[in-house]
Amino acid sequence: MGEEERIKIKVNIVGKEYTLQTSQSKEHIMEVVNYVDNKIREQKDKTGTSLDAAVLAALHIADEYIKLLKEHNEILNTLEKYAKLVTEQVEETQGNN
């Protein structure tokens, strides 16, 4: 398996420039950067300091991620239950024929 092509992209987060090296698309990286930048700016308006804003933004992002992960797992569990029920019904139907 070959190594994925990596690109370097310069981004700006809360007025500071960073150079990222990634195998993701530029569009995806910019979406992530804009999301993080907005979260930090929201917190900076409340706290006034970049470090506090970054920490609070990280906590908010982690909270959103964990909630989505739990929701994702609940959906998977529900789908597995439905798949099992459908499989049982199909097998029961085939057994009656």
N, C-alpha and C positions, 0 to 999 in steps of 0.2 A: 504494500500500500504506500503510495507516494505522499510526500509532505504537501500540505495545502499551501497554496500561494498566499503570501502575506503581503499586506500593503502598509505603508506608513501614512498616517493622516494627522494633520495638525488640527487641534480643536481648542476652543476657548471655553473654560468653565469659570464663571464668576470673575471674569477679567484676567484670568491666568491662562497662559498658553501651555498646552501639553502636546507631546507627540506620542501617538499611540501606534503600536504595531499589531496588526490583527489579520485574521483570515476572513473576517466578516465583511459584508458589503459596506461601502461608504454610507449608503442610505441608512442601513441598520445602525451603524455607529453614531451617525448624526442624530438619529431618533433617541438613542440611549443618552448621548451627551446632552441633548436638549432637555430630556426628562430630568436628568440629574441636576443640570444647571438651574432649571425652574424650581426644583425642590429645595435646593440650597438657597436660592434667592428668596423664596417664600419664608424660610426660617431666618435668614439674615435680616429681613425686614422686622422680624419679631425680636431677635436677640442682639443684633448689631455687630456680632463678631463672626468672622468666617469659620473659625474652628467650631464654635458652638453650633453654627448653622449647618456645617458639614455633618457633625455628629447627629444632630436632630434629624436631618434629611436622611441619613443612613438608617436611623431607627424607623422612620416612616416608610422608607423603601423596603426594609426588611419585614416590617409589619404587613405591608401590602403583599409581598412575596409569599410569606407564610400563610396568609389567608387564602391566596389564590392556590397555593399548593394543596392546602386542606380541601378546598372546593374541588380541585382537580381529582384528588384521591377519592372523594365522595362520589363524584360522577363516575369514575372508573369502577368503583364498587357496585354502584347501581347498574351500570352496563353489564358487569359480570353476572349479577343476579338475574337480569333479564335474559342474558344469553343462556344461562343455565336453565331457566324456565322454558325458553323456546326449545332448547335441545331436548329437554325431558318430554315436552309436548310432541315434538316430531317423532321421537323414539316411541312414545306411547301410541301415536297414530300408526306408525309403521308396524308395531307389534300387533295391532288389532286387525291388520290386513292379511 
